[in-house]
Amino acid sequence: MNKRISACPRILRYRPPRIAMTLLAAAGMLQLALPNAWPMIAAVPMGGGAIGVLGFGIMLRAWWLFRTRRTAICPTAETTTLITGDVYRLTRNPMYLGVVLMLLGVAIGTGGLPFYIAALTFFLIIDFAFCPYEEAKLEQSYGAEYVAYRQRVRRWL
């Protein structure tokens, strides 16, 4: 691997699900510790639940595709297969999109501003650290095949 890819940002040492869980726990603690410190946002439990379930389904489907094709799920591990079908026809990052939707579902369901901040923070970490790293790695590994896929399918939606 070239230096641009092998010298990964420090945040890439942490797995995205752990980052999401940490942000969710921090948001929950802030919401409980300072319940009146945040502007009121209407809670929509059913809507939040539906968005969260949708996100979980998207993430699980992408995870299943990785497992059945026996390719690494860890963002810094070597990829053995470029998956471009199924949910990967809609977004290049269905696992990340699924987690963002789950976090957003919690935010909408509770109406808690710290949960919205957690969802946004996770999105920004993924979009500015993980995605560029993974895209460079995939371009190096798969060349024109990945470039064509990247031009055909958006990063998010």
Summary of the structure (lengths in Angstrom):
residues: 157
radius of gyration: 16.9
end to end distance: 29.0
largest distance: 53.1
contacts: 465
relative contact order: 0.19
helix: 70%
strand: 0%
